[in-house]
Amino acid sequence: MVNSSQPKIVESFEGVVITHVSAGWNHSGFVIEDGAIFTCGDGSFGQLGHGDNNSLSYPHEVSNCASGGEFRP
């Protein structure tokens, strides 16, 4: 996955129901139907939530959510 000004299909989510999407300046977040949260993009300030400052080209699950991994709108 590369930067794009147009929406792109995220092939790693094929067959997965995504219930919420959030797009930041250079990063994105996804919540799937079981409440798991995934993020990708520029993580240089820790904004991806993985406990580091690494950037990720493809969505990775956020494993340390304050709510125990459950999404609560």
Predicted model as a PDB file, atoms N, CA, C, CB and O in Angstrom, pLDDT in the B-factor column:
MODEL        1                                                                  
ATOM      1  N   MET A   1       0.854  -1.168   0.000  1.00 53.00           N  
ATOM      2  CA  MET A   1       0.000   0.000   0.000  1.00 53.00           C  
ATOM      3  C   MET A   1       0.901   1.231   0.000  1.00 53.00           C  
ATOM      4  CB  MET A   1      -0.972  -0.002   1.226  1.00 53.00           C  
ATOM      5  O   MET A   1       1.898   1.277   0.720  1.00 53.00           O  
ATOM      6  N   VAL A   2       0.551   2.213  -0.798  1.00 62.00           N  
ATOM      7  CA  VAL A   2       1.318   3.452  -0.886  1.00 62.00           C  
ATOM      8  C   VAL A   2       0.373   4.626  -0.671  1.00 62.00           C  
ATOM      9  CB  VAL A   2       2.048   3.568  -2.258  1.00 62.00           C  
ATOM     10  O   VAL A   2      -0.847   4.468  -0.716  1.00 62.00           O  
ATOM     11  N   ASN A   3       0.944   5.809  -0.437  1.00 67.00           N  
ATOM     12  CA  ASN A   3       0.118   7.002  -0.300  1.00 67.00           C  
ATOM     13  C   ASN A   3      -0.708   7.205  -1.559  1.00 67.00           C  
ATOM     14  CB  ASN A   3       0.986   8.243  -0.018  1.00 67.00           C  
ATOM     15  O   ASN A   3      -0.225   7.008  -2.675  1.00 67.00           O  
ATOM     16  N   SER A   4      -1.949   7.598  -1.367  1.00 72.00           N  
ATOM     17  CA  SER A   4      -2.836   7.812  -2.494  1.00 72.00           C  
ATOM     18  C   SER A   4      -3.896   8.835  -2.119  1.00 72.00           C  
ATOM     19  CB  SER A   4      -3.487   6.489  -2.940  1.00 72.00           C  
ATOM     20  O   SER A   4      -4.385   8.837  -0.989  1.00 72.00           O  
ATOM     21  N   SER A   5      -4.247   9.692  -3.043  1.00 75.00           N  
ATOM     22  CA  SER A   5      -5.328  10.651  -2.789  1.00 75.00           C  
ATOM     23  C   SER A   5      -6.687  10.052  -3.125  1.00 75.00           C  
ATOM     24  CB  SER A   5      -5.108  11.933  -3.599  1.00 75.00           C  
ATOM     25  O   SER A   5      -7.717  10.700  -2.938  1.00 75.00           O  
ATOM     26  N   GLN A   6      -6.695   8.816  -3.621  1.00 78.00           N  
ATOM     27  CA  GLN A   6      -7.925   8.119  -3.981  1.00 78.00           C  
ATOM     28  C   GLN A   6      -8.093   6.876  -3.110  1.00 78.00           C  
ATOM     29  CB  GLN A   6      -7.918   7.736  -5.479  1.00 78.00           C  
ATOM     30  O   GLN A   6      -7.098   6.260  -2.730  1.00 78.00           O  
ATOM     31  N   PRO A   7      -9.317   6.498  -2.789  1.00 77.00           N  
ATOM     32  CA  PRO A   7      -9.531   5.267  -2.003  1.00 77.00           C  
ATOM     33  C   PRO A   7      -8.974   4.044  -2.722  1.00 77.00           C  
ATOM     34  CB  PRO A   7     -11.029   5.064  -1.719  1.00 77.00           C  
ATOM     35  O   PRO A   7      -9.032   3.950  -3.948  1.00 77.00           O  
ATOM     36  N   LYS A   8      -8.440   3.119  -1.953  1.00 79.00           N  
ATOM     37  CA  LYS A   8      -7.892   1.872  -2.490  1.00 79.00           C  
ATOM     38  C   LYS A   8      -8.484   0.692  -1.728  1.00 79.00           C  
ATOM     39  CB  LYS A   8      -6.337   1.859  -2.399  1.00 79.00           C  
ATOM     40  O   LYS A   8      -8.821   0.812  -0.550  1.00 79.00           O  
ATOM     41  N   ILE A   9      -8.610  -0.436  -2.397  1.00 83.00           N  
ATOM     42  CA  ILE A   9      -9.062  -1.663  -1.749  1.00 83.00           C  
ATOM     43  C   ILE A   9      -7.928  -2.190  -0.878  1.00 83.00           C  
ATOM     44  CB  ILE A   9      -9.508  -2.734  -2.803  1.00 83.00           C  
ATOM     45  O   ILE A   9      -6.783  -2.282  -1.321  1.00 83.00           O  
ATOM     46  N   VAL A  10      -8.255  -2.535   0.363  1.00 85.00           N  
ATOM     47  CA  VAL A  10      -7.266  -3.115   1.273  1.00 85.00           C  
ATOM     48  C   VAL A  10      -7.444  -4.627   1.191  1.00 85.00           C  
ATOM     49  CB  VAL A  10      -7.436  -2.580   2.766  1.00 85.00           C  
ATOM     50  O   VAL A  10      -8.324  -5.197   1.836  1.00 85.00           O  
ATOM     51  N   GLU A  11      -6.611  -5.256   0.400  1.00 88.00           N  
ATOM     52  CA  GLU A  11      -6.768  -6.685   0.112  1.00 88.00           C  
ATOM     53  C   GLU A  11      -6.686  -7.557   1.359  1.00 88.00           C  
ATOM     54  CB  GLU A  11      -5.717  -7.126  -0.875  1.00 88.00           C  
ATOM     55  O   GLU A  11      -7.294  -8.626   1.402  1.00 88.00           O  
ATOM     56  N   SER A  12      -5.941  -7.116   2.381  1.00 89.00           N  
ATOM     57  CA  SER A  12      -5.839  -7.928   3.598  1.00 89.00           C  
ATOM     58  C   SER A  12      -7.163  -8.001   4.353  1.00 89.00           C  
ATOM     59  CB  SER A  12      -4.759  -7.365   4.514  1.00 89.00           C  
ATOM     60  O   SER A  12      -7.320  -8.846   5.235  1.00 89.00           O  
ATOM     61  N   PHE A  13      -8.119  -7.133   4.022  1.00 92.00           N  
ATOM     62  CA  PHE A  13      -9.437  -7.163   4.653  1.00 92.00           C  
ATOM     63  C   PHE A  13     -10.490  -7.868   3.784  1.00 92.00           C  
ATOM     64  CB  PHE A  13      -9.892  -5.744   4.958  1.00 92.00           C  
ATOM     65  O   PHE A  13     -11.684  -7.788   4.075  1.00 92.00           O  
ATOM     66  N   GLU A  14     -10.062  -8.546   2.739  1.00 92.00           N  
ATOM     67  CA  GLU A  14     -11.010  -9.234   1.862  1.00 92.00           C  
ATOM     68  C   GLU A  14     -11.822 -10.239   2.674  1.00 92.00           C  
ATOM     69  CB  GLU A  14     -10.270  -9.945   0.695  1.00 92.00           C  
ATOM     70  O   GLU A  14     -11.254 -11.085   3.364  1.00 92.00           O  
ATOM     71  N   GLY A  15     -13.134 -10.150   2.593  1.00 93.00           N  
ATOM     72  CA  GLY A  15     -14.023 -11.046   3.316  1.00 93.00           C  
ATOM     73  C   GLY A  15     -14.286 -10.638   4.757  1.00 93.00           C  
ATOM     74  O   GLY A  15     -15.001 -11.340   5.472  1.00 93.00           O  
ATOM     75  N   VAL A  16     -13.718  -9.510   5.201  1.00 94.00           N  
ATOM     76  CA  VAL A  16     -13.885  -9.029   6.571  1.00 94.00           C  
ATOM     77  C   VAL A  16     -14.861  -7.856   6.562  1.00 94.00           C  
ATOM     78  CB  VAL A  16     -12.514  -8.609   7.193  1.00 94.00           C  
ATOM     79  O   VAL A  16     -14.790  -6.990   5.691  1.00 94.00           O  
ATOM     80  N   VAL A  17     -15.777  -7.831   7.538  1.00 95.00           N  
ATOM     81  CA  VAL A  17     -16.714  -6.716   7.646  1.00 95.00           C  
ATOM     82  C   VAL A  17     -16.059  -5.612   8.464  1.00 95.00           C  
ATOM     83  CB  VAL A  17     -18.063  -7.168   8.292  1.00 95.00           C  
ATOM     84  O   VAL A  17     -15.717  -5.812   9.630  1.00 95.00           O  
ATOM     85  N   ILE A  18     -15.887  -4.453   7.852  1.00 95.00           N  
ATOM     86  CA  ILE A  18     -15.330  -3.287   8.526  1.00 95.00           C  
ATOM     87  C   ILE A  18     -16.499  -2.411   8.955  1.00 95.00           C  
ATOM     88  CB  ILE A  18     -14.328  -2.499   7.599  1.00 95.00           C  
ATOM     89  O   ILE A  18     -17.329  -2.026   8.131  1.00 95.00           O  
ATOM     90  N   THR A  19     -16.563  -2.096  10.249  1.00 96.00           N  
ATOM     91  CA  THR A  19     -17.685  -1.327  10.769  1.00 96.00           C  
ATOM     92  C   THR A  19     -17.396   0.155  10.907  1.00 96.00           C  
ATOM     93  CB  THR A  19     -18.092  -1.869  12.089  1.00 96.00           C  
ATOM     94  O   THR A  19     -18.317   0.970  10.863  1.00 96.00           O  
ATOM     95  N   HIS A  20     -16.118   0.522  11.076  1.00 95.00           N  
ATOM     96  CA  HIS A  20     -15.739   1.925  11.219  1.00 95.00           C  
ATOM     97  C   HIS A  20     -14.379   2.147  10.552  1.00 95.00           C  
ATOM     98  CB  HIS A  20     -15.695   2.340  12.723  1.00 95.00           C  
ATOM     99  O   HIS A  20     -13.504   1.281  10.576  1.00 95.00           O  
ATOM    100  N   VAL A  21     -14.228   3.341   9.955  1.00 93.00           N  
ATOM    101  CA  VAL A  21     -12.969   3.726   9.334  1.00 93.00           C  
ATOM    102  C   VAL A  21     -12.667   5.157   9.743  1.00 93.00           C  
ATOM    103  CB  VAL A  21     -13.026   3.582   7.777  1.00 93.00           C  
ATOM    104  O   VAL A  21     -13.566   5.994   9.822  1.00 93.00           O  
ATOM    105  N   SER A  22     -11.393   5.430  10.003  1.00 92.00           N  
ATOM    106  CA  SER A  22     -10.957   6.784  10.294  1.00 92.00           C  
ATOM    107  C   SER A  22      -9.681   7.045   9.511  1.00 92.00           C  
ATOM    108  CB  SER A  22     -10.737   6.997  11.822  1.00 92.00           C  
ATOM    109  O   SER A  22      -8.774   6.214   9.490  1.00 92.00           O  
ATOM    110  N   ALA A  23      -9.618   8.198   8.870  1.00 86.00           N  
ATOM    111  CA  ALA A  23      -8.430   8.540   8.089  1.00 86.00           C  
ATOM    112  C   ALA A  23      -7.824   9.820   8.623  1.00 86.00           C  
ATOM    113  CB  ALA A  23      -8.772   8.688   6.591  1.00 86.00           C  
ATOM    114  O   ALA A  23      -8.488  10.855   8.677  1.00 86.00           O  
ATOM    115  N   GLY A  24      -6.560   9.752   9.020  1.00 82.00           N  
ATOM    116  CA  GLY A  24      -5.824  10.925   9.461  1.00 82.00           C  
ATOM    117  C   GLY A  24      -5.022  11.490   8.313  1.00 82.00           C  
ATOM    118  O   GLY A  24      -5.217  11.095   7.163  1.00 82.00           O  
ATOM    119  N   TRP A  25      -4.110  12.420   8.614  1.00 84.00           N  
ATOM    120  CA  TRP A  25      -3.315  13.050   7.567  1.00 84.00           C  
ATOM    121  C   TRP A  25      -2.506  12.009   6.791  1.00 84.00           C  
ATOM    122  CB  TRP A  25      -2.382  14.105   8.171  1.00 84.00           C  
ATOM    123  O   TRP A  25      -2.510  12.017   5.560  1.00 84.00           O  
ATOM    124  N   ASN A  26      -1.817  11.119   7.496  1.00 89.00           N  
ATOM    125  CA  ASN A  26      -1.019  10.089   6.835  1.00 89.00           C  
ATOM    126  C   ASN A  26      -1.188   8.726   7.489  1.00 89.00           C  
ATOM    127  CB  ASN A  26       0.442  10.480   6.841  1.00 89.00           C  
ATOM    128  O   ASN A  26      -0.285   7.891   7.434  1.00 89.00           O  
ATOM    129  N   HIS A  27      -2.330   8.502   8.100  1.00 92.00           N  
ATOM    130  CA  HIS A  27      -2.577   7.210   8.732  1.00 92.00           C  
ATOM    131  C   HIS A  27      -4.073   6.916   8.723  1.00 92.00           C  
ATOM    132  CB  HIS A  27      -2.023   7.188  10.180  1.00 92.00           C  
ATOM    133  O   HIS A  27      -4.896   7.820   8.579  1.00 92.00           O  
ATOM    134  N   SER A  28      -4.409   5.644   8.879  1.00 92.00           N  
ATOM    135  CA  SER A  28      -5.810   5.217   8.870  1.00 92.00           C  
ATOM    136  C   SER A  28      -6.045   4.195   9.957  1.00 92.00           C  
ATOM    137  CB  SER A  28      -6.204   4.639   7.501  1.00 92.00           C  
ATOM    138  O   SER A  28      -5.133   3.476  10.366  1.00 92.00           O  
ATOM    139  N   GLY A  29      -7.288   4.139  10.422  1.00 94.00           N  
ATOM    140  CA  GLY A  29      -7.685   3.153  11.417  1.00 94.00           C  
ATOM    141  C   GLY A  29      -8.953   2.450  10.974  1.00 94.00           C  
ATOM    142  O   GLY A  29      -9.801   3.040  10.305  1.00 94.00           O  
ATOM    143  N   PHE A  30      -9.078   1.191  11.349  1.00 94.00           N  
ATOM    144  CA  PHE A  30     -10.219   0.368  10.944  1.00 94.00           C  
ATOM    145  C   PHE A  30     -10.699  -0.438  12.146  1.00 94.00           C  
ATOM    146  CB  PHE A  30      -9.841  -0.576   9.757  1.00 94.00           C  
ATOM    147  O   PHE A  30      -9.888  -0.947  12.921  1.00 94.00           O  
ATOM    148  N   VAL A  31     -12.005  -0.553  12.299  1.00 94.00           N  
ATOM    149  CA  VAL A  31     -12.585  -1.441  13.303  1.00 94.00           C  
ATOM    150  C   VAL A  31     -13.364  -2.499  12.543  1.00 94.00           C  
ATOM    151  CB  VAL A  31     -13.506  -0.661  14.330  1.00 94.00           C  
ATOM    152  O   VAL A  31     -14.184  -2.178  11.683  1.00 94.00           O  
ATOM    153  N   ILE A  32     -13.106  -3.765  12.862  1.00 94.00           N  
ATOM    154  CA  ILE A  32     -13.827  -4.843  12.181  1.00 94.00           C  
ATOM    155  C   ILE A  32     -14.966  -5.322  13.082  1.00 94.00           C  
ATOM    156  CB  ILE A  32     -12.865  -6.027  11.820  1.00 94.00           C  
ATOM    157  O   ILE A  32     -15.073  -4.913  14.238  1.00 94.00           O  
ATOM    158  N   GLU A  33     -15.803  -6.185  12.540  1.00 94.00           N  
ATOM    159  CA  GLU A  33     -17.050  -6.557  13.208  1.00 94.00           C  
ATOM    160  C   GLU A  33     -16.878  -7.175  14.583  1.00 94.00           C  
ATOM    161  CB  GLU A  33     -17.792  -7.500  12.358  1.00 94.00           C  
ATOM    162  O   GLU A  33     -17.803  -7.092  15.392  1.00 94.00           O  
ATOM    163  N   ASP A  34     -15.751  -7.787  14.889  1.00 92.00           N  
ATOM    164  CA  ASP A  34     -15.570  -8.365  16.234  1.00 92.00           C  
ATOM    165  C   ASP A  34     -14.970  -7.360  17.217  1.00 92.00           C  
ATOM    166  CB  ASP A  34     -14.672  -9.601  16.158  1.00 92.00           C  
ATOM    167  O   ASP A  34     -14.680  -7.709  18.362  1.00 92.00           O  
ATOM    168  N   GLY A  35     -14.781  -6.092  16.766  1.00 90.00           N  
ATOM    169  CA  GLY A  35     -14.272  -5.040  17.629  1.00 90.00           C  
ATOM    170  C   GLY A  35     -12.774  -4.841  17.572  1.00 90.00           C  
ATOM    171  O   GLY A  35     -12.258  -3.919  18.203  1.00 90.00           O  
ATOM    172  N   ALA A  36     -12.056  -5.679  16.832  1.00 92.00           N  
ATOM    173  CA  ALA A  36     -10.607  -5.526  16.719  1.00 92.00           C  
ATOM    174  C   ALA A  36     -10.285  -4.243  15.953  1.00 92.00           C  
ATOM    175  CB  ALA A  36      -9.975  -6.759  16.013  1.00 92.00           C  
ATOM    176  O   ALA A  36     -10.985  -3.878  15.008  1.00 92.00           O  
ATOM    177  N   ILE A  37      -9.222  -3.570  16.372  1.00 93.00           N  
ATOM    178  CA  ILE A  37      -8.802  -2.310  15.769  1.00 93.00           C  
ATOM    179  C   ILE A  37      -7.488  -2.528  15.024  1.00 93.00           C  
ATOM    180  CB  ILE A  37      -8.651  -1.198  16.848  1.00 93.00           C  
ATOM    181  O   ILE A  37      -6.567  -3.163  15.538  1.00 93.00           O  
ATOM    182  N   PHE A  38      -7.414  -1.995  13.810  1.00 95.00           N  
ATOM    183  CA  PHE A  38      -6.226  -2.089  12.972  1.00 95.00           C  
ATOM    184  C   PHE A  38      -5.832  -0.682  12.548  1.00 95.00           C  
ATOM    185  CB  PHE A  38      -6.474  -3.005  11.730  1.00 95.00           C  
ATOM    186  O   PHE A  38      -6.697   0.161  12.311  1.00 95.00           O  
ATOM    187  N   THR A  39      -4.525  -0.420  12.451  1.00 95.00           N  
ATOM    188  CA  THR A  39      -4.049   0.862  11.965  1.00 95.00           C  
ATOM    189  C   THR A  39      -2.901   0.661  10.988  1.00 95.00           C  
ATOM    190  CB  THR A  39      -3.613   1.753  13.130  1.00 95.00           C  
ATOM    191  O   THR A  39      -2.241  -0.378  10.987  1.00 95.00           O  
ATOM    192  N   CYS A  40      -2.673   1.676  10.155  1.00 93.00           N  
ATOM    193  CA  CYS A  40      -1.540   1.665   9.234  1.00 93.00           C  
ATOM    194  C   CYS A  40      -1.232   3.096   8.837  1.00 93.00           C  
ATOM    195  CB  CYS A  40      -1.835   0.788   7.979  1.00 93.00           C  
ATOM    196  O   CYS A  40      -2.043   4.000   9.035  1.00 93.00           O  
ATOM    197  N   GLY A  41      -0.048   3.289   8.274  1.00 92.00           N  
ATOM    198  CA  GLY A  41       0.359   4.606   7.812  1.00 92.00           C  
ATOM    199  C   GLY A  41       1.576   5.111   8.561  1.00 92.00           C  
ATOM    200  O   GLY A  41       2.388   4.327   9.051  1.00 92.00           O  
ATOM    201  N   ASP A  42       1.695   6.432   8.645  1.00 93.00           N  
ATOM    202  CA  ASP A  42       2.829   7.075   9.299  1.00 93.00           C  
ATOM    203  C   ASP A  42       2.662   6.989  10.807  1.00 93.00           C  
ATOM    204  CB  ASP A  42       2.967   8.548   8.850  1.00 93.00           C  
ATOM    205  O   ASP A  42       1.703   7.523  11.364  1.00 93.00           O  
ATOM    206  N   GLY A  43       3.588   6.323  11.458  1.00 93.00           N  
ATOM    207  CA  GLY A  43       3.533   6.172  12.907  1.00 93.00           C  
ATOM    208  C   GLY A  43       4.641   6.912  13.617  1.00 93.00           C  
ATOM    209  O   GLY A  43       4.969   6.582  14.757  1.00 93.00           O  
ATOM    210  N   SER A  44       5.231   7.912  12.971  1.00 94.00           N  
ATOM    211  CA  SER A  44       6.420   8.572  13.503  1.00 94.00           C  
ATOM    212  C   SER A  44       6.214   9.265  14.845  1.00 94.00           C  
ATOM    213  CB  SER A  44       6.905   9.564  12.521  1.00 94.00           C  
ATOM    214  O   SER A  44       7.193   9.576  15.524  1.00 94.00           O  
ATOM    215  N   PHE A  45       4.977   9.514  15.242  1.00 92.00           N  
ATOM    216  CA  PHE A  45       4.699  10.124  16.546  1.00 92.00           C  
ATOM    217  C   PHE A  45       3.932   9.169  17.456  1.00 92.00           C  
ATOM    218  CB  PHE A  45       3.908  11.423  16.369  1.00 92.00           C  
ATOM    219  O   PHE A  45       3.376   9.593  18.469  1.00 92.00           O  
ATOM    220  N   GLY A  46       3.896   7.883  17.102  1.00 91.00           N  
ATOM    221  CA  GLY A  46       3.202   6.890  17.923  1.00 91.00           C  
ATOM    222  C   GLY A  46       1.703   6.856  17.726  1.00 91.00           C  
ATOM    223  O   GLY A  46       0.998   6.189  18.484  1.00 91.00           O  
ATOM    224  N   GLN A  47       1.197   7.561  16.724  1.00 91.00           N  
ATOM    225  CA  GLN A  47      -0.246   7.686  16.536  1.00 91.00           C  
ATOM    226  C   GLN A  47      -0.946   6.408  16.079  1.00 91.00           C  
ATOM    227  CB  GLN A  47      -0.515   8.757  15.550  1.00 91.00           C  
ATOM    228  O   GLN A  47      -2.176   6.362  16.053  1.00 91.00           O  
ATOM    229  N   LEU A  48      -0.192   5.372  15.720  1.00 93.00           N  
ATOM    230  CA  LEU A  48      -0.838   4.125  15.292  1.00 93.00           C  
ATOM    231  C   LEU A  48      -1.250   3.250  16.474  1.00 93.00           C  
ATOM    232  CB  LEU A  48       0.095   3.343  14.381  1.00 93.00           C  
ATOM    233  O   LEU A  48      -2.053   2.330  16.317  1.00 93.00           O  
ATOM    234  N   GLY A  49      -0.704   3.534  17.650  1.00 91.00           N  
ATOM    235  CA  GLY A  49      -1.132   2.817  18.842  1.00 91.00           C  
ATOM    236  C   GLY A  49      -0.461   1.485  19.084  1.00 91.00           C  
ATOM    237  O   GLY A  49      -0.984   0.651  19.822  1.00 91.00           O  
ATOM    238  N   HIS A  50       0.703   1.272  18.466  1.00 91.00           N  
ATOM    239  CA  HIS A  50       1.397  -0.008  18.620  1.00 91.00           C  
ATOM    240  C   HIS A  50       2.550   0.054  19.624  1.00 91.00           C  
ATOM    241  CB  HIS A  50       1.923  -0.467  17.280  1.00 91.00           C  
ATOM    242  O   HIS A  50       3.321  -0.898  19.745  1.00 91.00           O  
ATOM    243  N   GLY A  51       2.667   1.178  20.345  1.00 90.00           N  
ATOM    244  CA  GLY A  51       3.702   1.305  21.352  1.00 90.00           C  
ATOM    245  C   GLY A  51       5.073   1.638  20.805  1.00 90.00           C  
ATOM    246  O   GLY A  51       6.074   1.493  21.507  1.00 90.00           O  
ATOM    247  N   ASP A  52       5.132   2.088  19.550  1.00 93.00           N  
ATOM    248  CA  ASP A  52       6.412   2.461  18.951  1.00 93.00           C  
ATOM    249  C   ASP A  52       6.178   3.609  17.974  1.00 93.00           C  
ATOM    250  CB  ASP A  52       7.077   1.243  18.232  1.00 93.00           C  
ATOM    251  O   ASP A  52       5.064   4.123  17.872  1.00 93.00           O  
ATOM    252  N   ASN A  53       7.203   4.001  17.272  1.00 94.00           N  
ATOM    253  CA  ASN A  53       7.093   5.079  16.282  1.00 94.00           C  
ATOM    254  C   ASN A  53       7.295   4.564  14.868  1.00 94.00           C  
ATOM    255  CB  ASN A  53       8.107   6.177  16.578  1.00 94.00           C  
ATOM    256  O   ASN A  53       7.717   5.310  13.984  1.00 94.00           O  
ATOM    257  N   ASN A  54       6.993   3.284  14.653  1.00 95.00           N  
ATOM    258  CA  ASN A  54       7.171   2.671  13.337  1.00 95.00           C  
ATOM    259  C   ASN A  54       5.991   2.986  12.424  1.00 95.00           C  
ATOM    260  CB  ASN A  54       7.343   1.153  13.473  1.00 95.00           C  
ATOM    261  O   ASN A  54       4.847   3.075  12.870  1.00 95.00           O  
ATOM    262  N   SER A  55       6.287   3.151  11.154  1.00 94.00           N  
ATOM    263  CA  SER A  55       5.251   3.308  10.138  1.00 94.00           C  
ATOM    264  C   SER A  55       4.943   1.940   9.548  1.00 94.00           C  
ATOM    265  CB  SER A  55       5.693   4.311   9.025  1.00 94.00           C  
ATOM    266  O   SER A  55       5.823   1.086   9.444  1.00 94.00           O  
ATOM    267  N   LEU A  56       3.698   1.742   9.165  1.00 93.00           N  
ATOM    268  CA  LEU A  56       3.246   0.442   8.655  1.00 93.00           C  
ATOM    269  C   LEU A  56       2.543   0.620   7.318  1.00 93.00           C  
ATOM    270  CB  LEU A  56       2.304  -0.249   9.668  1.00 93.00           C  
ATOM    271  O   LEU A  56       1.635   1.442   7.192  1.00 93.00           O  
ATOM    272  N   SER A  57       2.965  -0.149   6.321  1.00 90.00           N  
ATOM    273  CA  SER A  57       2.355  -0.062   4.988  1.00 90.00           C  
ATOM    274  C   SER A  57       1.013  -0.778   4.909  1.00 90.00           C  
ATOM    275  CB  SER A  57       3.293  -0.638   3.952  1.00 90.00           C  
ATOM    276  O   SER A  57       0.175  -0.434   4.076  1.00 90.00           O  
ATOM    277  N   TYR A  58       0.802  -1.777   5.775  1.00 90.00           N  
ATOM    278  CA  TYR A  58      -0.436  -2.553   5.763  1.00 90.00           C  
ATOM    279  C   TYR A  58      -1.036  -2.569   7.155  1.00 90.00           C  
ATOM    280  CB  TYR A  58      -0.186  -3.995   5.264  1.00 90.00           C  
ATOM    281  O   TYR A  58      -0.298  -2.463   8.135  1.00 90.00           O  
ATOM    282  N   PRO A  59      -2.353  -2.697   7.276  1.00 94.00           N  
ATOM    283  CA  PRO A  59      -2.996  -2.682   8.585  1.00 94.00           C  
ATOM    284  C   PRO A  59      -2.482  -3.782   9.513  1.00 94.00           C  
ATOM    285  CB  PRO A  59      -4.487  -2.818   8.419  1.00 94.00           C  
ATOM    286  O   PRO A  59      -2.340  -4.939   9.115  1.00 94.00           O  
ATOM    287  N   HIS A  60      -2.206  -3.393  10.759  1.00 94.00           N  
ATOM    288  CA  HIS A  60      -1.814  -4.320  11.816  1.00 94.00           C  
ATOM    289  C   HIS A  60      -2.752  -4.115  12.992  1.00 94.00           C  
ATOM    290  CB  HIS A  60      -0.322  -4.111  12.241  1.00 94.00           C  
ATOM    291  O   HIS A  60      -3.166  -2.991  13.274  1.00 94.00           O  
ATOM    292  N   GLU A  61      -3.088  -5.201  13.677  1.00 94.00           N  
ATOM    293  CA  GLU A  61      -4.005  -5.111  14.813  1.00 94.00           C  
ATOM    294  C   GLU A  61      -3.348  -4.392  15.980  1.00 94.00           C  
ATOM    295  CB  GLU A  61      -4.466  -6.508  15.245  1.00 94.00           C  
ATOM    296  O   GLU A  61      -2.190  -4.643  16.315  1.00 94.00           O  
ATOM    297  N   VAL A  62      -4.111  -3.491  16.594  1.00 93.00           N  
ATOM    298  CA  VAL A  62      -3.663  -2.807  17.802  1.00 93.00           C  
ATOM    299  C   VAL A  62      -3.967  -3.749  18.957  1.00 93.00           C  
ATOM    300  CB  VAL A  62      -4.367  -1.395  17.988  1.00 93.00           C  
ATOM    301  O   VAL A  62      -5.130  -4.026  19.250  1.00 93.00           O  
ATOM    302  N   SER A  63      -2.924  -4.238  19.611  1.00 87.00           N  
ATOM    303  CA  SER A  63      -3.124  -5.282  20.622  1.00 87.00           C  
ATOM    304  C   SER A  63      -3.291  -4.751  22.033  1.00 87.00           C  
ATOM    305  CB  SER A  63      -1.975  -6.227  20.597  1.00 87.00           C  
ATOM    306  O   SER A  63      -3.739  -5.491  22.910  1.00 87.00           O  
ATOM    307  N   ASN A  64      -2.949  -3.503  22.281  1.00 72.00           N  
ATOM    308  CA  ASN A  64      -3.002  -2.965  23.643  1.00 72.00           C  
ATOM    309  C   ASN A  64      -4.006  -1.829  23.753  1.00 72.00           C  
ATOM    310  CB  ASN A  64      -1.621  -2.480  24.077  1.00 72.00           C  
ATOM    311  O   ASN A  64      -3.627  -0.684  23.996  1.00 72.00           O  
ATOM    312  N   CYS A  65      -5.277  -2.140  23.577  1.00 64.00           N  
ATOM    313  CA  CYS A  65      -6.312  -1.116  23.668  1.00 64.00           C  
ATOM    314  C   CYS A  65      -6.734  -0.937  25.123  1.00 64.00           C  
ATOM    315  CB  CYS A  65      -7.530  -1.486  22.790  1.00 64.00           C  
ATOM    316  O   CYS A  65      -6.849  -1.912  25.865  1.00 64.00           O  
ATOM    317  N   ALA A  66      -6.962   0.299  25.526  1.00 52.00           N  
ATOM    318  CA  ALA A  66      -7.379   0.597  26.900  1.00 52.00           C  
ATOM    319  C   ALA A  66      -8.700  -0.089  27.244  1.00 52.00           C  
ATOM    320  CB  ALA A  66      -7.511   2.110  27.098  1.00 52.00           C  
ATOM    321  O   ALA A  66      -8.936  -0.443  28.399  1.00 52.00           O  
ATOM    322  N   SER A  67      -9.556  -0.275  26.247  1.00 52.00           N  
ATOM    323  CA  SER A  67     -10.856  -0.893  26.500  1.00 52.00           C  
ATOM    324  C   SER A  67     -10.796  -2.415  26.407  1.00 52.00           C  
ATOM    325  CB  SER A  67     -11.884  -0.359  25.520  1.00 52.00           C  
ATOM    326  O   SER A  67     -11.835  -3.074  26.367  1.00 52.00           O  
ATOM    327  N   GLY A  68      -9.592  -2.975  26.373  1.00 51.00           N  
ATOM    328  CA  GLY A  68      -9.461  -4.415  26.280  1.00 51.00           C  
ATOM    329  C   GLY A  68      -9.697  -4.955  24.892  1.00 51.00           C  
ATOM    330  O   GLY A  68      -9.975  -6.143  24.732  1.00 51.00           O  
ATOM    331  N   GLY A  69      -9.593  -4.102  23.875  1.00 49.00           N  
ATOM    332  CA  GLY A  69      -9.766  -4.532  22.505  1.00 49.00           C  
ATOM    333  C   GLY A  69     -11.199  -4.412  22.008  1.00 49.00           C  
ATOM    334  O   GLY A  69     -11.474  -4.696  20.842  1.00 49.00           O  
ATOM    335  N   GLU A  70     -12.106  -3.998  22.867  1.00 50.00           N  
ATOM    336  CA  GLU A  70     -13.508  -3.861  22.466  1.00 50.00           C  
ATOM    337  C   GLU A  70     -13.784  -2.431  22.047  1.00 50.00           C  
ATOM    338  CB  GLU A  70     -14.455  -4.278  23.611  1.00 50.00           C  
ATOM    339  O   GLU A  70     -13.457  -1.498  22.781  1.00 50.00           O  
ATOM    340  N   PHE A  71     -14.376  -2.244  20.887  1.00 47.00           N  
ATOM    341  CA  PHE A  71     -14.726  -0.905  20.407  1.00 47.00           C  
ATOM    342  C   PHE A  71     -16.034  -0.481  21.031  1.00 47.00           C  
ATOM    343  CB  PHE A  71     -14.823  -0.867  18.861  1.00 47.00           C  
ATOM    344  O   PHE A  71     -17.024  -1.211  20.972  1.00 47.00           O  
ATOM    345  N   ARG A  72     -16.044   0.680  21.623  1.00 49.00           N  
ATOM    346  CA  ARG A  72     -17.256   1.221  22.252  1.00 49.00           C  
ATOM    347  C   ARG A  72     -17.522   2.620  21.701  1.00 49.00           C  
ATOM    348  CB  ARG A  72     -17.113   1.259  23.811  1.00 49.00           C  
ATOM    349  O   ARG A  72     -16.884   3.583  22.127  1.00 49.00           O  
ATOM    350  N   PRO A  73     -18.462   2.742  20.754  1.00 48.00           N  
ATOM    351  CA  PRO A  73     -18.735   4.059  20.158  1.00 48.00           C  
ATOM    352  C   PRO A  73     -19.339   5.031  21.149  1.00 48.00           C  
ATOM    353  CB  PRO A  73     -19.662   3.913  18.977  1.00 48.00           C  
ATOM    354  O   PRO A  73     -19.623   6.175  20.796  1.00 48.00           O  
TER     355      PRO A  73                                                      
ENDMDL                                                                          
END                                                                             
